[in-house]
């Protein structure tokens, strides 16, 4: 059985990769689209699986803050694909990505509900 530290390291690493490649997508040439979308997809899946694994190991159920984090993860996962299609709105999507990332981090530490 995987211990909590392993889940945490994989979860944080996958989120860092997801954020890094999402912001890379805003400036990357169109030729990199397929590779970037594959990487962000795998990173999002790893974050999702390890997140649920940690919830299970901590016996937390499915609290409200985890739902907010899930919505943030889905939003971040979508933004990488949108970044290639809507280059003119890159600034807006970067702000949205920052807001989603900050909200997700805040939910972990504050756990308001």
C-alpha positions in Angstrom: 0.0 0.0 0.0 1.2 3.5 -0.9 2.0 5.7 2.1 0.8 9.3 2.5 4.2 10.9 1.7 4.4 9.1 -1.7 0.9 10.3 -2.5 1.8 13.9 -1.5 5.1 14.0 -3.5 3.4 12.6 -6.7 0.4 15.0 -6.2 2.6 18.1 -5.8 4.9 17.1 -8.6 2.0 16.6 -11.0 0.5 19.9 -10.1 3.8 21.7 -10.7 4.1 20.0 -14.1 0.5 20.8 -14.9 1.0 24.5 -14.0 4.3 24.7 -15.8 3.1 23.2 -19.0 -0.1 25.2 -18.9 1.8 28.5 -18.8 4.2 27.1 -21.4 1.2 26.6 -23.7 0.5 30.3 -23.7 3.8 31.0 -25.5 4.5 27.7 -27.2 4.4 27.2 -31.0 1.4 25.4 -32.3 3.6 22.4 -33.3 3.9 21.5 -29.6 0.2 21.3 -28.9 -0.2 17.5 -29.0 2.8 16.9 -26.7 1.8 19.6 -24.2 -1.8 18.4 -24.1 -0.6 14.8 -23.4 1.7 15.9 -20.6 -1.0 18.1 -19.0 -3.5 15.4 -19.3 -1.3 12.8 -17.6 -0.3 15.3 -14.9 -4.0 16.2 -14.2 -4.9 12.5 -14.0 -2.0 11.8 -11.6 -3.1 14.8 -9.5 -6.7 13.5 -9.4 -5.8 9.9 -8.5 -3.3 10.9 -5.8 -5.7 13.5 -4.4 -8.4 10.9 -3.9 -5.8 8.5 -2.6 -4.8 11.0 0.1 -8.4 11.7 1.0 -8.9 7.9 1.4 -5.7 7.4 3.5 -6.7 10.3 5.8 -10.3 9.1 6.1 -11.7 12.5 5.3 -14.5 11.5 3.0 -15.3 14.1 0.4 -15.3 17.5 2.1 -16.4 20.8 0.5 -12.8 22.1 0.2 -11.9 18.9 -1.9 -14.8 19.7 -4.2 -13.4 23.2 -4.8 -10.0 21.7 -5.4 -11.5 19.3 -7.9 -13.2 22.2 -9.8 -9.9 24.1 -9.8 -8.1 21.0 -11.2 -10.7 20.6 -14.0 -10.3 24.3 -14.8 -6.5 24.2 -15.0 -6.7 21.1 -17.1 -9.0 22.9 -19.6 -6.9 26.0 -19.8 -3.9 24.3 -21.5 -6.1 23.3 -24.5 -7.8 26.7 -24.6 -4.4 28.5 -24.6 -3.6 27.2 -28.1 -6.9 28.2 -29.6 -7.3 31.7 -28.1 -3.9 33.3 -28.2 -5.4 36.8 -28.1 -6.9 36.1 -24.6 -3.7 34.7 -23.1 -3.5 37.4 -20.4 -7.0 36.7 -19.2 -6.5 32.9 -19.1 -3.2 33.4 -17.3 -5.0 35.3 -14.6 -7.7 32.6 -14.4 -5.0 29.9 -14.1 -3.2 31.9 -11.2 -6.6 32.3 -9.5 -7.4 28.6 -9.8 -4.0 27.6 -8.4 -4.1 30.0 -5.5 -7.7 29.0 -4.7 -6.7 25.3 -4.7 -3.7 26.0 -2.4 -5.9 28.1 0.0 -8.5 25.3 0.2 -5.8 22.9 1.5 -4.5 25.1 4.2 -7.7 26.9 5.3 -10.2 24.1 4.8 -13.2 26.5 5.3 -15.8 23.7 4.8 
